[in-house]
Every structure is written in structure tokens, then in C-alpha cells.
């Protein structure tokens, strides 16, 4: 059973989400929060598998709430809800540790699939959409020069092949595209991706894309 916390300052939005989630045999809502502070407190109390996190909430917003929840080590995964085209803070939410994002007008089946994916440890953002988001908000990346990518401690343990695959993940390639273009079995690609996440400490594919940008393996086009 996947336990979910709904964090949204709109009562009707919370009500609609709860009704949808509790209509599923494999999900249950353990709490509702109207702001970030409530979300942080309820996560500490209930340890839900997933938080459905709105970004724009009064007081402590969803980005800072995400950052605090991830830092707490609760193991809860965050699925951010955003308007995307209007919400310039979506990128900051991913950097704060969210496992992905959905737009507020996502279809019910998309929301449910997203929650299940996040609960299973996957990212819910399609690779091409992730690239679009990061390109749109690449000005948030650190501007100060640092060590070259090859010397970054987060990727020094990667093999040459793993670094190559991390690079193309950052470029928006799916596993099937990586397999076809690099002439690998898709199962082999999945194994490489798993090892990359383990070695770099990235929680999921979204965080791996951000890592590829941070270490300058990928630069905006």
C-alpha cells in the first residue's frame, strides 16, 4: 500500500486529490497539509511514501518544504505539482530533491501513474520533458567556475561507459534510445543506470539529469 500526503493550500484541490487516490486499492492518504510547515510536520509524524507537493503555498513554500523533508532522511519521495509554463520555481523544486513534477491539469491516470512511479523509485518526468525544463531554467545553475567535470568527485567513480550514459541521460535520451544508439541491450542500459545512480548518490533519473548539468557533462543548447 502506497501512503500519500497531499500538500496544497487549495481545499478543493486537496479534496479532489484525496477522492481520486482513495478510490485506488493500492493507495491511501495519510494526511493533508495547507502549507509547507504542516507538510514537514506531517511527514515526520506519518513517514508517507510520497508527498504530492504544491509549490506555491503560504508561509513555507513547497520548495523549502521539499528541501527540509529530503534533508530529514525520512525516505519520503516528493512529487511536485506545478503549472510548469508559469511556475519558474519548478526547476528549484527538482534541485531541492523532488523526484519529478506534474502539471496541475494532468489527467487522473497521469497523476496516479506518477505517484506509483515515484513510490517505486523512478522519476515521473519523461526524459525529453526533463531536458525542456532544465534548458528553460538553466540560468539557475551555478555560474562560478569550478573543477572540470572529469574531476568532480560525484562522477570520478564512473567508468567511461557509465559517464557516456550519464551524459546522454542528461541530453534527454530514454533507455530504449540509449540501447539503440549505443548498440546495447536495454537490460544492460538499465544495469548501467542503476550503477550510475548508486555511485553518484542520485536518487532517480531526474537527479541524474541535474547532476549531468551540474558537472557540465551537458550544457544547454
Secondary structure as GFF3:
##gff-version 3
##sequence-region A 1 221
A	DSSP	beta_strand	2	7	.	.	.	ID=ss1
A	DSSP	alpha_helix	11	21	.	.	.	ID=ss2
A	DSSP	beta_strand	27	33	.	.	.	ID=ss3
A	DSSP	alpha_helix	36	46	.	.	.	ID=ss4
A	DSSP	beta_strand	50	54	.	.	.	ID=ss5
A	DSSP	alpha_helix	62	71	.	.	.	ID=ss6
A	DSSP	beta_strand	77	82	.	.	.	ID=ss7
A	DSSP	alpha_helix	90	95	.	.	.	ID=ss8
A	DSSP	beta_strand	100	103	.	.	.	ID=ss9
A	DSSP	alpha_helix	108	119	.	.	.	ID=ss10
A	DSSP	alpha_helix	127	136	.	.	.	ID=ss11
A	DSSP	three_ten_helix	138	140	.	.	.	ID=ss12
A	DSSP	three_ten_helix	149	151	.	.	.	ID=ss13
A	DSSP	alpha_helix	160	170	.	.	.	ID=ss14
A	DSSP	alpha_helix	175	182	.	.	.	ID=ss15
A	DSSP	alpha_helix	186	200	.	.	.	ID=ss16
A	DSSP	alpha_helix	205	214	.	.	.	ID=ss17
###
